[in-house]
Amino acid sequence: MNNLYDIVVIGGGNAALCAAMTAAEDGAKVLILEAAPKAYRGGNSRHTRNFRCMHSGPLGPLIESYSEEEYFADLMKVTDGKTHEGLARMAIRRSEECLPWMESHGVRFQPSLSGTLSLARTNAFFLGGGKGLVNAYYRTAAKLGVDVEYDAKVTHLEVEDGKVVYLDYVQGEQTHRLAPKAVVVASGGFQADMDWLARAWGPAAKNFLIRGTPYNRGVVLADLLEQGVEQVGDPTQCHAVAIDGRAPKFDGGIVTRLDCVPFSIVVNKNAERFYDEGEDIWPKRYAIWGRLVATQPDQVGYVIIDAKSLELFMPSVFPPIKADTIEELAQKMGLPADGLRDTVDTFNAACGDTTGFHPTDLDGVSTSGLTPPKTNWARPITQAPFYGYSLRTGVTFTYLGLKVDDAAQCSMGNLPVRNLWAAGETMAGSILGKGYLAGFGMTIGTVFGRIAGKEAAKYAN
Amino acid sequence: MQTDLIQEARRQAEICNACRYCEGYCSVFPSLHANRAFSDGDITQLANLCHNCRGCYYACQYTAPHEFDLNLPAALAEVRHDSWEELAYPSVVARQFQKNGMAVAIAATLCFAVLFALAKWIGLREGEGFYAVMSHNLMVAIFAPAFLFPLASLVVSLRRYWSTVDGKPVTFNHIKQAFGAVANMRNLAGGHGDGCNFEDEDRFTQARRTAHQLVLYGFLLCFASTSSGTILHYVFDLPAPYGLFSLPKLLGIPGGLMMTFGAIWLFHLKLKADPELGAKAARSGEFGFIALLGFVGFSGLALYGLGATTLMPVILALHLGSVLAFFLLTPYTKMAHGFYRLAALVRDAQRKGA
């Protein structure tokens, strides 16, 4: 058994790297075991783009200020109050000191991207996106003496008497056993294990797309939960958005998002509408549509827009399906033509005065007497050509995870596991019960990654 | 232009346009994001705006083995080189040199050196110093057309470029912005100022930016040196050779050193960089061009250092031969990139102003 390392960090994304760098700076000898090959290192962090950050005045790329109270209120709105207040407030408060720390560890920021101006005050965007951040962190970690093994899949952590005594990982054909003094688990959720998703969601899960890495299969999570390490969260809860139905099964990332829902009607495979498409501005609503689509027959939705709305949203990665008539569009999309005609006609008849239409504000241009209503941006769908996209549920990460305390430490029964810490998506369920706030995943990963690294190093020293 | 190259660049640009993570790196992305659809001219403009800093490649979540298989620096480099071949006048010459620069540049240099040796052999000498080897009038008779013809050719090419990218009337402000971007090579600064990716995968360094500017400013100093010599000769009746504290020497020696050292550095960096992120077919042409530039600078310095020895006639022939080759090949080698790049930056200044 190899005792060369003080600390083994399981996972190779943002939280893992923050933990590894922090521990190495405190003098620990650290090894990162990343399940993915080098080209796919970084887990879901590869696909991220920003970090939601509290700040009392202009900070780095962030303008004005964003207080703890406002940040917390934004979080409560999206989670319907299903939030662990203590841990959430701690993450929020500590986010402010993280931004300069990130810069000093190689991360570079850029002004809010075109199409994301609504986030310029609250979210700091990484130059080049999450893979740029991951690359910078791997470079810094290497300088700090952190070793990295790629294609290194951890299969088991042996927990005895409230302590991890060894862990096994497979690399190629070889199995290795290590006995570090401390372990940090930062290996994400289980969303890429479609069987596990199916146990939680039923057969519907087979129609879900996974937006991020195919390597987050929850192997370590399942192994620890089986041994009685404390669990948090509901297996059906996750960050899920409605994405282009033509997206790849895994790793489609940001480009598969569709921003056209507010200017559309969305129907299910029976050509029936099922939710208010204009409930709120899209950045505040995109995260609920994943679940909405998941509850429709065959877990699919269809967005219908007309020519006047085509350029009101960010370009899609795949071109929309185009037709000169509603019937032709229905036929091309595999929808009942009469049904879609009826739905569009009924919707159009319920539209009123559209002169107040304003694409970026809640304009109150709504339908009347329609169920469900469309409460903003309700313009009749009349101008050929007509365009359509299919929508599917795209899962970002699952919330069922390891329960941690404010020192990021895992527990068993009511006692802490003495040398086991967790950070990032694998413990995000400790804070988020449901819903999601853009950029908060990176906040949790950075704050708890640093705490886990510090605590693990303290223990190992 | 080759439609398959343009089509591949367009496929990639459409994915980039749905992502936008790279917006801060360089001028390409803000320009790309201003469109929803990309005409052939748009793609040609993006290709010539791209400085191949590679930041977008190493930050990209969609590079191979991902099924989207993005490699925007290579896709744009392919279109860029193809556009230089297509827009060159006459384009058939560019097809010979762009992709096979090394062999042809060496052949050309030797050729010209032989030519000059011949000039000496047939004894057209009438002066002292260098002019004992070749009369001043013969030099002018050879170099004036060799300088003017490439200029005329480039004018034709740039007019073709301007119509391809739908250029508008140029104002002083457009020119000022374009020269500003060239002066500090802003597009190799990475947006954050840490430099670009090139010789060591995703590490940002100032190496390529600095080496490029050494060559650029070195070349301009050498050009100014030659011009000042011409003025001294014709206006002040002061023919070469010039002393150390004369204008031609004060400009030429640092210029020659910068050009030589910069070219060696660029050559070295290019050897370390991943060829898969550029136009692979043009690689030997690019190395040839850097070698030729370096040789022009080095032989000029050698001429100064060894001008008083018996080696002088040989070095003079080699130096003038390489200069002649350099001028003649300008529209057909990587040297043309400076002119197209400047045009692309002017066009981009127009877009931003619009």
Interface residues (C-beta under 8 A of the other chain):
Chain A: A39 Y40 R46 H47 R49 R108 Q110 P111 L113 S114 G115 F125 F126 L127 G128 G129 G130 K131 G132 N135 R139 P248 D251 G253 I254 V255 R257 E311 M314 P315 S316 V317
Chain B: E14 I15 N17 A18 C19 R20 Y21 C22 E23 G24 Y25 P30 H33 R36 G55 C56 Y58 A59 C60 Q61 Y62 T63 A64 P65 H66 E67 F68 G190 G191 H192 D194 D202 R203
